[in-house]
Amino acid sequence: MLDEDRIALLAKALSHPARIRIVRTLTAQAECSGAEVFSALPLAQSTISEHLRVLKDAGLVHARPVGTSMAYCVCAETLREFSSAIDEMAVAVPSCPPAEKIGAHS
């Protein structure tokens, strides 16, 4: 079970639309070259590199050198742990009353 700090770190890493796009790009295949990642987004290479750094620092993405470039992949276990933590919260929460009942006095 992930603690609150780890959940927050992963949520923050996934909080930018470009990082979500990178993760989706990487989950489409086992591994992507840097060129494939860079061509998937309409952003400067330096901006994408920074987003990849955030994802790597959070443990969501792994990188390995291949020749003179890098290959990237999603750390499936980390993504599964994050998903499980969110699922646990969703399952544990009681249903909210209908909006018209919130704040109503009985």
SVG drawing of the C-alpha trace seen along z (x, -y; Angstrom):
<svg xmlns="http://www.w3.org/2000/svg" viewBox="-37 -24 63 28">
<polyline fill="none" stroke="black" stroke-width="0.4" points="0.0,0.0 1.4,-3.4 1.6,-6.1 0.1,-9.5 3.5,-11.1 4.0,-8.5 0.5,-8.9 0.9,-12.7 4.2,-12.4 2.7,-10.2 -0.4,-12.3 1.8,-15.4 3.9,-13.7 0.7,-12.9 -0.8,-16.3 0.3,-17.8 -1.5,-17.0 1.8,-16.6 3.0,-14.0 -0.3,-12.1 0.3,-12.1 3.8,-10.8 2.6,-8.0 -0.1,-7.1 2.5,-7.1 4.8,-4.9 2.0,-2.4 1.2,-1.8 4.3,0.3 6.9,2.0 9.5,-0.7 9.8,-4.0 12.8,-5.7 13.3,-9.3 12.6,-10.4 9.2,-8.6 8.3,-10.4 9.5,-13.8 7.5,-13.4 4.3,-12.5 4.0,-16.0 4.0,-19.4 6.5,-20.7 10.2,-21.6 12.5,-18.7 13.8,-20.4 10.3,-20.7 9.5,-17.1 12.9,-16.1 11.8,-18.0 8.5,-16.2 10.3,-12.9 12.6,-13.8 9.6,-14.4 8.1,-11.1 11.4,-9.3 12.0,-11.0 8.5,-9.7 9.4,-6.2 6.7,-6.1 9.2,-5.9 12.4,-4.1 15.1,-5.2 18.0,-3.3 20.7,-4.3 20.5,-2.8 23.4,-3.9 23.5,-7.6 19.9,-8.1 17.5,-6.9 14.7,-4.3 11.8,-4.9 9.2,-2.6 6.5,-2.9 7.1,-1.2 4.0,0.8 4.3,1.8 4.4,-1.8 1.3,-2.6 -0.5,0.4 0.3,-0.6 -1.0,-4.1 -4.1,-2.8 -4.7,-0.4 -4.3,-3.3 -6.8,-5.4 -9.2,-2.5 -8.9,-1.8 -10.0,-5.4 -12.8,-5.2 -14.2,-2.0 -13.9,-3.2 -15.8,-6.5 -19.5,-6.4 -21.9,-7.7 -22.5,-11.5 -26.1,-12.5 -27.8,-14.1 -26.9,-17.8 -30.3,-19.0 -29.9,-17.2 -26.5,-18.7 -26.9,-21.4 -30.6,-20.8 -32.0,-20.7 -34.2,-17.9"/>
</svg>
